[in-house]
Amino acid sequence: MDVPPSVRRWLTGARADPSVRFRYWTEVEGRSPGDARVRRSREAIGRTGWAAKLLASQFRDGHWATPGNSAEELYYPKYTTTNWMVIVLADLGMTRSDPRVRRAAELLMDRWSRRGRDLSGRTGEICATGNAVRSLIRIGYRDHPVVQRAIDWILRTQKPDGGWHCFPSKSGTLDGWEGLAALAEIPVADRGEAVHTAIQRGAEFYLSRHLMEEGRVRYPPWFRIHYPTHYYYDVLVGLRILTRLGYGSDPRLQPALRWLLGKRRPDGIWALDADHPDLDPERGGYAFRGPVFPLRLEPPGPPSQWATVEALSVLARVGRPDIPPG
């Protein structure tokens, strides 16, 4: 895929975040783990850039902001406590090889497996459970009993229509993307029949809706790009999941891909549109418990390295060559 030279330099140069450089080399250009640029980028994650800044405010026992004596303290207030930091660090490419991340992940697993706030029990919610599974697999805990029980819970709670929903419901919603995203992190070779079937059903749920069609009126926040996404949905979230699962050639992705290309600026970059929580006050139906503190890696509006490498990664998996030179 042809990427404007100026954009390539911006995403791979010294001022680029190492997580962005790593994603560009591996996901956009398809370079192997042994490539020197890939190795240097991965080694720099957590030493400099966004991940390093997040880790600088971590306490010695692995928590952020609140003590972390319970799952509630790891989760509230949103979005600067331990639960949310682990999700973002996993997205940035951090793994259990870093002792700081290992302490945080193991603290999270301990608190999320206690009675009364169990990821895989009666108090489980697809947003919390799916996010935890997705992040913990990325960090390196796929075989941990807490993660395996949570995977089984995700399979059990899939709706008859193939989707998931955070609230009691007989049907899924596009907002319940965390279940499919979590299952997508399981390596193909390790997906049993139940996981494989759940992924197929979940993908069909999204594809049948073209990743954006639910209800009579389009929900505006879905058409704005965000990061972190936390447990909210936007169309780029759907494109990331479906293309990573190998559905890039499905023609039902075309409306979402046209939307993505329409968000590209003339210089070949993408921007973040808003911080989360970004809700339509007339159609959201969400209520917040306590104060909310948005976690921001980049401000909305200016060119975004994260949004750009995310979009280019999607287009690379789809095989779209139509990025004009610049």
Legacy VTK file of the C-alpha trace (Angstrom):
# vtk DataFile Version 3.0
C-alpha trace
ASCII
DATASET POLYDATA
POINTS 326 float
0.000 0.000 0.000
1.357 3.413 -0.968
1.563 5.794 1.985
2.548 9.446 1.445
6.255 9.808 2.319
5.468 12.660 4.695
3.004 10.471 6.593
5.466 7.580 6.715
8.161 9.838 8.184
5.698 11.242 10.709
4.681 7.769 11.913
8.171 6.274 12.019
10.462 9.190 12.910
12.038 10.063 16.236
9.003 12.081 17.351
6.560 9.245 16.740
5.422 7.254 19.730
7.224 3.876 19.735
3.888 2.027 19.866
2.875 3.824 16.663
6.202 3.031 15.006
5.836 -0.624 15.964
2.303 -0.808 14.591
3.287 0.936 11.389
6.208 -1.395 10.678
4.269 -4.568 11.505
0.668 -3.818 10.507
1.019 -1.375 7.627
4.282 -2.524 6.020
4.086 -6.105 7.287
7.663 -6.313 8.539
8.679 -9.378 10.533
9.427 -9.421 14.290
13.089 -9.908 13.460
13.344 -6.662 11.513
15.726 -4.269 13.286
13.252 -1.380 13.159
10.513 -3.565 14.603
12.762 -4.713 17.458
13.910 -1.205 18.317
10.354 0.096 18.324
9.070 -2.686 20.561
11.963 -2.279 22.998
11.240 1.440 23.305
7.585 0.951 24.329
7.407 1.690 28.044
10.760 3.448 28.074
9.625 6.540 26.206
6.355 7.933 24.919
2.783 7.375 26.017
3.276 4.081 27.859
6.235 5.468 29.808
4.188 8.480 30.892
1.339 6.266 32.100
3.717 3.991 33.988
5.410 6.950 35.656
2.312 7.518 37.811
1.956 3.868 38.865
2.389 2.905 42.521
4.896 0.219 43.487
2.287 -2.495 44.084
0.864 -2.049 40.565
-2.121 0.274 41.052
-2.934 3.774 39.839
-4.894 6.574 41.536
-6.945 4.536 44.034
-5.510 1.855 46.393
-6.901 -1.126 44.500
-8.094 -3.112 47.498
-11.186 -4.141 45.546
-12.356 -4.377 41.946
-14.398 -1.245 42.561
-11.266 0.718 43.475
-9.517 -0.505 40.339
-12.480 0.555 38.193
-13.605 3.889 39.678
-13.271 6.719 39.065
-13.226 6.384 35.320
-10.856 6.547 33.362
-7.584 7.030 35.219
-7.581 4.054 37.572
-5.886 0.689 37.175
-8.474 -1.096 35.040
-8.286 1.558 32.325
-4.509 1.912 32.459
-4.055 -1.818 31.870
-6.354 -1.684 28.823
-4.413 1.189 27.264
-0.994 -0.303 28.049
-2.067 -3.544 26.384
-3.218 -1.584 23.334
0.156 0.173 23.235
1.980 -3.164 23.097
3.108 -3.684 26.689
3.371 -7.285 27.940
4.027 -9.210 31.128
7.750 -9.133 30.330
7.723 -5.702 31.964
7.414 -6.172 35.759
5.332 -3.001 36.110
2.718 -4.336 33.717
2.893 -7.787 35.270
2.129 -6.379 38.731
-0.823 -4.390 37.413
-2.277 -7.302 35.426
-1.982 -9.746 38.310
-3.532 -7.238 40.695
-6.416 -6.849 38.271
-6.914 -10.612 37.901
-6.904 -11.086 41.669
-9.518 -8.391 42.268
-11.691 -9.399 39.276
-11.878 -13.013 40.496
-13.113 -12.286 44.010
-16.645 -13.072 45.125
-19.058 -10.275 44.366
-17.170 -8.817 41.386
-16.251 -11.854 39.329
-15.584 -11.409 35.610
-17.165 -14.781 34.903
-19.893 -14.835 37.516
-23.373 -13.390 37.888
-21.916 -9.881 38.157
-20.027 -10.175 34.878
-20.620 -7.534 32.204
-19.482 -7.841 28.614
-17.804 -4.440 28.692
-15.683 -5.235 31.761
-15.135 -8.923 31.018
-14.425 -8.444 27.313
-11.998 -5.599 27.898
-10.177 -7.580 30.582
-9.873 -10.706 28.431
-8.712 -8.770 25.375
-6.093 -6.908 27.391
-4.873 -9.845 29.464
-4.417 -12.035 26.394
-2.369 -9.293 24.764
-0.273 -8.935 27.905
0.410 -12.672 27.963
-2.114 -14.334 30.271
-4.285 -16.294 27.824
-3.784 -19.568 29.725
-4.446 -18.105 33.173
-7.499 -19.715 34.866
-9.158 -16.319 35.407
-8.912 -15.568 31.690
-10.061 -19.035 30.648
-13.149 -18.805 32.867
-13.892 -15.381 31.456
-13.622 -16.693 27.886
-16.163 -19.389 28.751
-18.454 -16.697 30.193
-18.208 -14.672 26.965
-19.215 -17.755 24.976
-22.159 -18.471 27.300
-23.501 -14.931 27.181
-23.538 -14.492 23.399
-27.066 -13.604 22.304
-29.108 -15.705 19.869
-28.511 -13.098 17.134
-24.720 -13.395 17.536
-24.145 -10.130 19.394
-23.585 -9.200 23.012
-25.176 -6.609 25.277
-23.969 -5.069 28.541
-27.521 -4.804 29.838
-30.249 -7.471 30.181
-31.527 -8.106 26.686
-32.518 -10.871 24.301
-30.536 -9.293 21.468
-27.095 -7.849 20.906
-26.035 -4.320 20.086
-23.142 -2.836 18.126
-22.058 -1.222 21.394
-21.355 -4.683 22.830
-18.185 -5.121 20.760
-15.923 -6.330 23.584
-16.951 -9.983 23.334
-15.917 -10.355 19.707
-12.776 -8.264 20.277
-11.724 -10.543 23.129
-12.233 -13.734 21.126
-10.284 -12.193 18.231
-7.168 -12.126 20.439
-7.102 -15.923 20.737
-4.585 -17.261 18.190
-6.282 -19.040 15.299
-4.546 -22.328 16.081
-5.875 -22.256 19.648
-9.519 -21.510 18.843
-11.687 -24.495 19.626
-14.936 -25.198 17.839
-16.967 -23.140 20.310
-14.733 -20.078 19.889
-14.649 -20.462 16.122
-18.435 -20.663 15.941
-18.898 -17.686 18.276
-16.548 -15.581 16.138
-18.424 -16.502 12.968
-21.757 -15.599 14.558
-20.374 -12.381 16.019
-18.846 -11.312 12.721
-22.129 -11.968 10.931
-23.918 -9.813 13.511
-21.706 -6.840 12.577
-21.514 -7.497 8.849
-25.281 -7.826 8.489
-25.504 -4.313 9.934
-22.629 -2.951 7.839
-20.981 -2.040 11.177
-23.216 1.022 11.503
-26.899 0.234 10.972
-28.888 -0.190 14.169
-32.164 1.542 14.809
-33.979 4.035 12.618
-31.542 6.905 13.185
-27.765 6.768 13.072
-26.100 7.293 16.451
-23.731 10.271 15.965
-20.879 9.174 18.311
-20.381 6.013 16.240
-19.240 8.215 13.373
-16.584 10.050 15.371
-13.090 8.585 15.894
-11.851 8.203 19.476
-8.987 6.797 21.490
-9.099 5.404 24.107
-12.399 3.802 23.217
-12.835 2.122 26.632
-16.185 0.327 26.264
-17.701 2.666 23.676
-18.088 1.848 20.014
-17.266 3.740 16.848
-17.083 2.482 13.269
-13.274 2.335 13.333
-13.525 -0.068 16.283
-15.703 -2.354 14.157
-13.330 -2.133 11.196
-10.353 -3.000 13.361
-12.020 -6.100 14.778
-13.511 -7.417 11.538
-10.386 -6.887 9.424
-8.179 -8.499 12.076
-10.512 -11.493 11.954
-9.977 -11.796 8.205
-13.226 -10.301 6.887
-11.547 -7.497 4.953
-12.812 -8.710 1.599
-16.449 -8.985 2.661
-18.410 -6.511 0.504
-20.569 -5.562 3.478
-17.593 -3.626 4.864
-17.723 -1.191 1.957
-19.959 1.448 3.608
-17.701 1.532 6.667
-14.570 1.712 4.504
-16.042 4.592 2.523
-16.728 6.344 5.811
-13.111 5.764 6.885
-11.678 7.093 3.633
-13.995 10.066 3.919
-12.445 10.908 7.307
-8.958 11.144 5.780
-7.625 14.674 5.430
-6.021 15.976 2.221
-2.518 15.442 3.659
-3.236 11.733 4.188
-3.780 11.715 7.951
-6.683 11.123 10.294
-7.633 12.937 13.494
-9.457 12.058 16.677
-12.883 13.670 16.786
-13.646 13.596 20.510
-12.677 12.233 23.911
-14.784 9.594 25.573
-17.314 9.763 27.075
-18.808 11.151 23.856
-22.541 10.555 24.019
-25.618 11.752 22.214
-27.671 13.247 25.067
-30.936 12.374 23.329
-30.197 8.735 22.498
-27.396 7.583 24.779
-29.307 6.159 27.698
-26.109 5.948 29.760
-25.718 7.067 33.351
-22.397 7.778 35.058
-21.507 6.736 38.552
-19.385 9.409 40.161
-16.914 11.711 38.417
-15.358 10.912 35.036
-11.812 11.894 34.071
-11.076 11.305 30.363
-7.702 9.736 29.628
-6.096 11.532 26.711
-2.999 10.499 24.756
-3.648 12.986 21.947
-6.095 15.887 21.737
-9.080 15.778 19.375
-8.750 17.930 16.282
-5.047 18.019 15.338
-3.384 15.203 13.347
-3.433 11.986 15.358
-0.691 9.391 15.081
-2.906 6.766 16.712
-5.932 7.381 14.496
-3.729 7.440 11.402
-1.861 4.214 12.089
-5.158 2.588 13.060
-6.773 3.624 9.779
-3.754 2.632 7.689
-3.642 -0.755 9.427
-7.270 -1.378 8.508
-6.656 -0.388 4.883
-3.545 -2.568 4.710
-5.526 -5.594 5.886
-8.221 -4.820 3.349
-5.603 -4.375 0.628
-6.736 -0.931 -0.482
-3.985 0.742 -2.551
-5.839 4.012 -3.043
-3.837 6.220 -0.664
-2.698 9.037 -2.952
0.981 10.046 -2.864
1.800 13.318 -1.141
LINES 1 327
326 0 1 2 3 4 5 6 7 8 9 10 11 12 13 14 15 16 17 18 19 20 21 22 23 24 25 26 27 28 29 30 31 32 33 34 35 36 37 38 39 40 41 42 43 44 45 46 47 48 49 50 51 52 53 54 55 56 57 58 59 60 61 62 63 64 65 66 67 68 69 70 71 72 73 74 75 76 77 78 79 80 81 82 83 84 85 86 87 88 89 90 91 92 93 94 95 96 97 98 99 100 101 102 103 104 105 106 107 108 109 110 111 112 113 114 115 116 117 118 119 120 121 122 123 124 125 126 127 128 129 130 131 132 133 134 135 136 137 138 139 140 141 142 143 144 145 146 147 148 149 150 151 152 153 154 155 156 157 158 159 160 161 162 163 164 165 166 167 168 169 170 171 172 173 174 175 176 177 178 179 180 181 182 183 184 185 186 187 188 189 190 191 192 193 194 195 196 197 198 199 200 201 202 203 204 205 206 207 208 209 210 211 212 213 214 215 216 217 218 219 220 221 222 223 224 225 226 227 228 229 230 231 232 233 234 235 236 237 238 239 240 241 242 243 244 245 246 247 248 249 250 251 252 253 254 255 256 257 258 259 260 261 262 263 264 265 266 267 268 269 270 271 272 273 274 275 276 277 278 279 280 281 282 283 284 285 286 287 288 289 290 291 292 293 294 295 296 297 298 299 300 301 302 303 304 305 306 307 308 309 310 311 312 313 314 315 316 317 318 319 320 321 322 323 324 325
